[in-house]
């Protein structure tokens, strides 16, 4: 995993494209409850593009706010989505995880998404409100985790290879 890529016009265009791909994939699957490709893409972007994942991620979060509107949920996305790249940097450093390991990370993240997202409710409504908000969403978190695990297990290897080729052509 290369940790540094200079900021050039070409790299910024690629970052913008990858950010847009996150939003398009999320919006196109929004009709399915908590099924998304964003978690898998963030794992892959971190592995292939290193620290540039932060630019890609926060452009995506900004686009989400512009597309869906900024509500209390949006503030949690400023830190919740960052958990995946941080976990990849901490757990795998410069090594590529196996498809199963990536799927396990993605599935676990999906299962805990509601818990991670409850912090703004904790701050605005208190402990009881955050607990109720989180527990009401547990069925969706289970679907989220199962969907993330399955999608990552199937698509990790081919998408990783595709992004590595993209990066090689970029150089």
C-alpha positions in Angstrom: 0.0 0.0 0.0 1.6 3.2 -1.1 1.1 5.9 1.4 1.9 8.9 -0.7 0.8 10.1 -4.1 1.6 13.7 -5.1 -1.3 16.1 -5.6 -1.4 16.6 -9.4 -4.3 17.5 -11.7 -4.4 13.9 -12.9 -4.6 12.6 -9.3 -7.3 15.1 -8.3 -9.4 14.1 -11.3 -9.0 10.4 -10.3 -9.9 11.3 -6.7 -13.0 13.1 -7.9 -14.0 10.2 -10.1 -13.6 7.7 -7.3 -15.6 10.0 -4.9 -18.4 10.2 -7.5 -18.3 6.4 -7.9 -18.9 6.2 -4.1 -22.0 8.4 -4.4 -23.3 6.8 -7.5 -23.0 3.3 -6.1 -24.7 4.4 -2.9 -27.6 6.2 -4.6 -28.1 3.4 -7.1 -28.5 0.8 -4.3 -30.5 3.1 -2.0 -33.7 1.2 -2.7 -32.2 -1.8 -0.9 -32.2 -1.5 3.0 -28.5 -0.8 4.1 -27.0 -2.6 1.1 -24.0 -0.5 -0.2 -20.6 -0.8 -1.9 -19.1 2.2 -0.1 -17.5 0.1 2.6 -15.8 -2.2 0.1 -14.7 0.7 -2.1 -13.2 2.5 1.0 -11.2 -0.7 1.8 -10.0 -0.9 -1.7 -9.2 2.8 -2.1 -7.2 2.7 1.1 -5.2 -0.3 -0.1 -4.5 1.1 -3.5 -4.4 4.8 -3.1 -3.1 5.2 0.5 -3.6 8.5 2.1 -5.5 9.9 -0.8 -8.5 8.0 0.5 -9.1 10.9 2.9 -9.6 13.3 0.0 -11.9 10.8 -1.8 -13.8 10.1 1.5 -14.5 13.7 2.4 -15.5 14.7 -1.1 -17.9 11.8 -1.0 -19.3 12.9 2.4 -19.7 16.5 1.1 -21.5 15.1 -2.0 -23.8 13.0 0.2 -24.8 16.1 2.2 -25.5 18.0 -1.0 -27.5 15.1 -2.5 -29.5 13.9 0.5 -29.5 17.1 2.6 -27.6 17.8 5.7 -29.2 16.4 8.9 -28.0 15.1 12.2 -27.1 11.8 10.4 -24.7 13.6 8.1 -22.5 14.7 11.0 -21.9 11.1 12.0 -20.7 10.4 8.4 -17.8 12.7 9.0 -16.3 10.2 11.4 -18.1 6.9 10.8 -16.9 6.3 7.2 -13.4 7.2 8.4 -13.3 4.1 10.6 -12.8 1.8 7.6 -9.6 3.5 6.2 -8.3 3.9 9.8 -8.8 0.2 10.4 -7.1 -0.7 7.2 -4.1 1.5 8.0 -3.9 0.0 11.5 -4.5 -3.6 10.8 -2.9 -4.2 7.4 -0.4 -1.4 7.0 1.3 -2.3 3.7 -0.2 -5.8 3.3 -3.3 -6.7 1.3 -5.8 -8.6 3.3 -7.4 -11.8 2.0 -10.9 -11.5 0.5 -12.2 -13.2 3.6 -10.5 -10.7 6.0 -11.7 -7.8 3.9 -15.3 -9.2 4.0 -15.0 -9.8 7.7 -13.9 -6.2 8.3 -16.7 -4.9 6.0 -19.3 -7.1 7.6 -18.3 -6.1 11.1 -18.4 -2.4 10.2 -21.9 -2.9 8.8 -23.1 -4.6 12.0 -21.7 -1.8 14.1 -22.7 1.1 11.8 -25.8 2.1 13.8 -23.8 2.0 17.1 -21.1 4.2 15.5 -23.7 6.6 14.1 -25.5 7.1 17.4 -23.0 9.6 18.8 -24.8 12.7 17.5 -28.0 11.4 19.1 -26.2 10.8 22.3 -25.0 14.4 22.3 -28.4 15.9 21.3 -30.8 13.6 23.1 -28.9 11.9 25.8 -28.0 8.3 26.6 -31.6 6.9 26.5 -32.3 8.5 23.1 -29.1 7.2 21.6 -29.8 3.7 23.0 -33.3 3.7 21.6 -32.1 5.0 18.2 -29.4 2.4 18.0 -31.5 -0.6 19.1 -34.4 0.4 16.8 -31.9 0.1 13.9 -30.4 -3.3 14.8 -32.4 -5.3 12.2 -31.0 -2.9 9.5 -27.5 -3.2 11.0 -27.7 -7.0 10.6 -28.8 -6.6 7.0 -26.0 -4.1 6.5 -23.4 -6.5 7.9 -24.6 -9.5 5.9 -24.7 -7.4 2.7 -21.3 -5.9 3.3 -19.8 -9.3 4.0 -21.3 -11.0 1.0 -20.5 -8.2 -1.5 -16.9 -7.9 -0.2 -16.3 -11.6 -0.4 -17.5 -11.7 -4.0 -16.1 -8.5 -5.4 -12.9 -7.8 -3.4 -10.4 -9.6 -5.5 -11.7 -8.5 -9.0 -12.1 -4.9 -7.9 -8.8 -4.8 -6.2 -7.1 -6.1 -9.4 -9.0 -3.5 -11.5 -7.9 -0.6 -9.2 -4.3 -1.8 -9.2 -4.3 -1.8 -13.0 -5.9 1.7 -13.0 -3.2 2.9 -10.7 -0.5 1.4 -12.8 -1.8 3.1 -16.0 -2.0 6.3 -14.0 1.7 6.3 -13.3 
